[in-house]
Amino acid sequence: APTGHVVSVREVRLSAGAGFIVAICGEIMTMPGLPKAPSSEKIFLNEAGQIEGLF
């Protein structure tokens, strides 16, 4: 195994739902998590046949 280097961790986050700890190093960007219910559950057709709930 390589030796003689150091990894700097700038932040530690708990991902309780996934069941692990995330170590953030350097300038890395993370993606936001998903909501509990998908947005598609709010999309429907009204009586006039128009789509509602897109935004």
N, CA, C and O atoms as a printed pandas DataFrame, in Angstrom:
     atom_number atom_name residue_name chain_id  residue_number  x_coord  y_coord  z_coord
0              1         N          ALA        A               1    0.840   -1.182    0.000
1              2        CA          ALA        A               1    0.000    0.000    0.000
2              3         C          ALA        A               1    0.884    1.244    0.000
3              4         O          ALA        A               1    1.951    1.252    0.613
4              5         N          PRO        A               2    0.435    2.304   -0.694
5              6        CA          PRO        A               2    1.206    3.553   -0.721
6              7         C          PRO        A               2    1.343    4.157    0.682
7              8         O          PRO        A               2    0.460    3.999    1.526
8              9         N          THR        A               3    2.441    4.836    0.911
9             10        CA          THR        A               3    2.673    5.506    2.189
10            11         C          THR        A               3    3.176    6.918    1.931
11            12         O          THR        A               3    3.576    7.256    0.817
12            13         N          GLY        A               4    3.150    7.737    2.976
13            14        CA          GLY        A               4    3.728    9.069    2.887
14            15         C          GLY        A               4    2.805   10.141    2.335
15            16         O          GLY        A               4    3.292   11.197    1.931
16            17         N          HIS        A               5    1.514    9.927    2.298
17            18        CA          HIS        A               5    0.596   10.974    1.848
18            19         C          HIS        A               5   -0.493   11.204    2.898
19            20         O          HIS        A               5   -0.728   10.359    3.762
20            21         N          VAL        A               6   -1.147   12.356    2.809
21            22        CA          VAL        A               6   -2.175   12.741    3.779
22            23         C          VAL        A               6   -3.437   13.123    3.009
23            24         O          VAL        A               6   -3.359   13.847    2.017
24            25         N          VAL        A               7   -4.592   12.646    3.455
25            26        CA          VAL        A               7   -5.880   13.027    2.882
26            27         C          VAL        A               7   -6.557   13.959    3.876
27            28         O          VAL        A               7   -6.817   13.579    5.018
28            29         N          SER        A               8   -6.843   15.192    3.432
29            30        CA          SER        A               8   -7.484   16.171    4.308
30            31         C          SER        A               8   -8.995   16.086    4.149
31            32         O          SER        A               8   -9.517   16.242    3.046
32            33         N          VAL        A               9   -9.685   15.843    5.236
33            34        CA          VAL        A               9  -11.145   15.775    5.257
34            35         C          VAL        A               9  -11.649   17.093    5.818
35            36         O          VAL        A               9  -11.298   17.463    6.938
36            37         N          ARG        A              10  -12.489   17.825    5.034
37            38        CA          ARG        A              10  -12.963   19.129    5.493
38            39         C          ARG        A              10  -14.328   19.059    6.159
39            40         O          ARG        A              10  -14.712   19.982    6.878
40            41         N          GLU        A              11  -15.071   17.974    5.929
41            42        CA          GLU        A              11  -16.417   17.852    6.505
42            43         C          GLU        A              11  -16.808   16.381    6.544
43            44         O          GLU        A              11  -16.401   15.597    5.687
44            45         N          VAL        A              12  -17.596   16.017    7.542
45            46        CA          VAL        A              12  -18.134   14.663    7.650
46            47         C          VAL        A              12  -19.643   14.778    7.756
47            48         O          VAL        A              12  -20.157   15.530    8.585
48            49         N          ARG        A              13  -20.356   14.032    6.916
49            50        CA          ARG        A              13  -21.829   14.072    6.913
50            51         C          ARG        A              13  -22.391   12.687    7.200
51            52         O          ARG        A              13  -21.834   11.672    6.781
52            53         N          LEU        A              14  -23.490   12.666    7.911
53            54        CA          LEU        A              14  -24.185   11.423    8.198
54            55         C          LEU        A              14  -25.305   11.232    7.185
55            56         O          LEU        A              14  -26.161   12.106    7.040
56            57         N          SER        A              15  -25.313   10.117    6.490
57            58        CA          SER        A              15  -26.415    9.731    5.602
58            59         C          SER        A              15  -27.174    8.615    6.308
59            60         O          SER        A              15  -27.001    7.434    6.008
60            61         N          ALA        A              16  -28.021    9.020    7.255
61            62        CA          ALA        A              16  -28.701    8.063    8.126
62            63         C          ALA        A              16  -29.608    7.119    7.345
63            64         O          ALA        A              16  -29.659    5.925    7.641
64            65         N          GLY        A              17  -30.322    7.640    6.354
65            66        CA          GLY        A              17  -31.217    6.789    5.567
66            67         C          GLY        A              17  -30.467    5.722    4.798
67            68         O          GLY        A              17  -30.930    4.586    4.694
68            69         N          ALA        A              18  -29.315    6.078    4.258
69            70        CA          ALA        A              18  -28.496    5.132    3.500
70            71         C          ALA        A              18  -27.668    4.252    4.426
71            72         O          ALA        A              18  -27.255    3.157    4.043
72            73         N          GLY        A              19  -27.427    4.727    5.640
73            74        CA          GLY        A              19  -26.700    3.933    6.621
74            75         C          GLY        A              19  -25.189    4.065    6.537
75            76         O          GLY        A              19  -24.481    3.108    6.852
76            77         N          PHE        A              20  -24.667    5.218    6.123
77            78        CA          PHE        A              20  -23.220    5.390    6.099
78            79         C          PHE        A              20  -22.811    6.827    6.379
79            80         O          PHE        A              20  -23.643    7.734    6.395
80            81         N          ILE        A              21  -21.516    7.019    6.601
81            82        CA          ILE        A              21  -20.927    8.332    6.850
82            83         C          ILE        A              21  -20.155    8.739    5.601
83            84         O          ILE        A              21  -19.469    7.911    5.001
84            85         N          VAL        A              22  -20.261   10.018    5.199
85            86        CA          VAL        A              22  -19.596   10.533    4.003
86            87         C          VAL        A              22  -18.523   11.517    4.426
87            88         O          VAL        A              22  -18.807   12.480    5.139
88            89         N          ALA        A              23  -17.291   11.285    3.991
89            90        CA          ALA        A              23  -16.185   12.206    4.248
90            91         C          ALA        A              23  -16.022   13.102    3.024
91            92         O          ALA        A              23  -15.793   12.606    1.921
92            93         N          ILE        A              24  -16.139   14.423    3.208
93            94        CA          ILE        A              24  -16.017   15.392    2.118
94            95         C          ILE        A              24  -14.581   15.902    2.102
95            96         O          ILE        A              24  -14.089   16.427    3.100
96            97         N          CYS        A              25  -13.917   15.744    0.966
97            98        CA          CYS        A              25  -12.520   16.155    0.810
98            99         C          CYS        A              25  -12.411   17.216   -0.276
99           100         O          CYS        A              25  -13.096   17.131   -1.295
100          101         N          GLY        A              26  -11.562   18.210   -0.072
101          102        CA          GLY        A              26  -11.305   19.225   -1.093
102          103         C          GLY        A              26  -12.536   20.025   -1.447
103          104         O          GLY        A              26  -13.354   20.337   -0.581
104          105         N          GLU        A              27  -12.669   20.360   -2.727
105          106        CA          GLU        A              27  -13.769   21.198   -3.213
106          107         C          GLU        A              27  -14.871   20.387   -3.882
107          108         O          GLU        A              27  -15.567   20.908   -4.753
108          109         N          ILE        A              28  -15.044   19.153   -3.506
109          110        CA          ILE        A              28  -16.053   18.294   -4.115
110          111         C          ILE        A              28  -17.459   18.826   -3.822
111          112         O          ILE        A              28  -17.724   19.329   -2.731
112          113         N          MET        A              29  -18.354   18.710   -4.804
113          114        CA          MET        A              29  -19.755   19.110   -4.630
114          115         C          MET        A              29  -20.609   17.844   -4.593
115          116         O          MET        A              29  -20.374   16.905   -5.355
116          117         N          THR        A              30  -21.580   17.827   -3.721
117          118        CA          THR        A              30  -22.460   16.658   -3.625
118          119         C          THR        A              30  -23.835   16.985   -4.199
119          120         O          THR        A              30  -24.240   18.147   -4.246
120          121         N          MET        A              31  -24.541   15.956   -4.631
121          122        CA          MET        A              31  -25.884   16.131   -5.172
122          123         C          MET        A              31  -26.892   16.133   -4.030
123          124         O          MET        A              31  -26.693   15.447   -3.027
124          125         N          PRO        A              32  -27.964   16.891   -4.172
125          126        CA          PRO        A              32  -28.982   16.868   -3.119
126          127         C          PRO        A              32  -29.712   15.522   -3.102
127          128         O          PRO        A              32  -29.766   14.815   -4.108
128          129         N          GLY        A              33  -30.254   15.197   -1.970
129          130        CA          GLY        A              33  -31.018   13.964   -1.857
130          131         C          GLY        A              33  -32.382   14.077   -2.517
131          132         O          GLY        A              33  -32.822   15.169   -2.875
132          133         N          LEU        A              34  -33.033   12.957   -2.670
133          134        CA          LEU        A              34  -34.360   12.929   -3.269
134          135         C          LEU        A              34  -35.426   13.072   -2.188
135          136         O          LEU        A              34  -35.200   12.666   -1.048
136          137         N          PRO        A              35  -36.592   13.646   -2.526
137          138        CA          PRO        A              35  -37.663   13.757   -1.543
138          139         C          PRO        A              35  -38.285   12.392   -1.250
139          140         O          PRO        A              35  -38.065   11.430   -1.986
140          141         N          LYS        A              36  -39.054   12.319   -0.181
141          142        CA          LYS        A              36  -39.705   11.050    0.175
142          143         C          LYS        A              36  -40.744   10.635   -0.859
143          144         O          LYS        A              36  -40.890    9.449   -1.154
144          145         N          ALA        A              37  -41.465   11.607   -1.410
145          146        CA          ALA        A              37  -42.486   11.316   -2.427
146          147         C          ALA        A              37  -42.085   11.995   -3.738
147          148         O          ALA        A              37  -41.755   13.181   -3.730
148          149         N          PRO        A              38  -42.104   11.272   -4.870
149          150        CA          PRO        A              38  -41.725   11.886   -6.138
150          151         C          PRO        A              38  -42.746   12.928   -6.593
151          152         O          PRO        A              38  -43.931   12.826   -6.277
152          153         N          SER        A              39  -42.274   13.928   -7.336
153          154        CA          SER        A              39  -43.144   15.000   -7.819
154          155         C          SER        A              39  -44.230   14.475   -8.761
155          156         O          SER        A              39  -45.281   15.099   -8.905
156          157         N          SER        A              40  -43.982   13.350   -9.390
157          158        CA          SER        A              40  -44.957   12.792  -10.334
158          159         C          SER        A              40  -46.277   12.409   -9.652
159          160         O          SER        A              40  -47.303   12.278  -10.321
160          161         N          GLU        A              41  -46.255   12.231   -8.332
161          162        CA          GLU        A              41  -47.490   11.896   -7.619
162          163         C          GLU        A              41  -48.469   13.064   -7.591
163          164         O          GLU        A              41  -49.652   12.864   -7.319
164          165         N          LYS        A              42  -47.997   14.280   -7.866
165          166        CA          LYS        A              42  -48.858   15.463   -7.833
166          167         C          LYS        A              42  -49.359   15.865   -9.222
167          168         O          LYS        A              42  -50.084   16.852   -9.343
168          169         N          ILE        A              43  -48.991   15.126  -10.269
169          170        CA          ILE        A              43  -49.401   15.450  -11.631
170          171         C          ILE        A              43  -50.662   14.655  -11.963
171          172         O          ILE        A              43  -50.733   13.450  -11.725
172          173         N          PHE        A              44  -51.661   15.356  -12.519
173          174        CA          PHE        A              44  -52.907   14.688  -12.880
174          175         C          PHE        A              44  -53.610   15.454  -13.996
175          176         O          PHE        A              44  -53.223   16.574  -14.327
176          177         N          LEU        A              45  -54.633   14.850  -14.567
177          178        CA          LEU        A              45  -55.478   15.498  -15.574
178          179         C          LEU        A              45  -56.750   15.978  -14.900
179          180         O          LEU        A              45  -57.374   15.234  -14.143
180          181         N          ASN        A              46  -57.137   17.215  -15.170
181          182        CA          ASN        A              46  -58.386   17.719  -14.607
182          183         C          ASN        A              46  -59.549   17.315  -15.512
183          184         O          ASN        A              46  -59.346   16.612  -16.502
184          185         N          GLU        A              47  -60.759   17.750  -15.183
185          186        CA          GLU        A              47  -61.948   17.365  -15.950
186          187         C          GLU        A              47  -61.913   17.819  -17.394
187          188         O          GLU        A              47  -62.530   17.199  -18.260
188          189         N          ALA        A              48  -61.183   18.915  -17.663
189          190        CA          ALA        A              48  -61.081   19.455  -19.029
190          191         C          ALA        A              48  -59.993   18.766  -19.831
191          192         O          ALA        A              48  -59.790   19.099  -20.998
192          193         N          GLY        A              49  -59.284   17.806  -19.230
193          194        CA          GLY        A              49  -58.213   17.097  -19.926
194          195         C          GLY        A              49  -56.886   17.816  -19.916
195          196         O          GLY        A              49  -55.980   17.450  -20.665
196          197         N          GLN        A              50  -56.751   18.843  -19.073
197          198        CA          GLN        A              50  -55.505   19.593  -18.978
198          199         C          GLN        A              50  -54.617   19.032  -17.865
199          200         O          GLN        A              50  -55.106   18.553  -16.843
200          201         N          ILE        A              51  -53.328   19.101  -18.083
201          202        CA          ILE        A              51  -52.375   18.604  -17.095
202          203         C          ILE        A              51  -52.203   19.648  -15.992
203          204         O          ILE        A              51  -52.017   20.833  -16.269
204          205         N          GLU        A              52  -52.266   19.200  -14.751
205          206        CA          GLU        A              52  -52.054   20.077  -13.597
206          207         C          GLU        A              52  -50.995   19.460  -12.683
207          208         O          GLU        A              52  -50.809   18.243  -12.661
208          209         N          GLY        A              53  -50.306   20.322  -11.931
209          210        CA          GLY        A              53  -49.345   19.864  -10.947
210          211         C          GLY        A              53  -47.923   19.722  -11.446
211          212         O          GLY        A              53  -47.098   19.084  -10.793
212          213         N          LEU        A              54  -47.620   20.312  -12.605
213          214        CA          LEU        A              54  -46.244   20.198  -13.113
214          215         C          LEU        A              54  -45.266   21.062  -12.328
215          216         O          LEU        A              54  -44.115   20.664  -12.147
216          217         N          PHE        A              55  -45.687   22.228  -11.858
217          218        CA          PHE        A              55  -44.765   23.114  -11.143
218          219         C          PHE        A              55  -45.364   23.587   -9.864
219          220         O          PHE        A              55  -44.730   24.343   -9.128
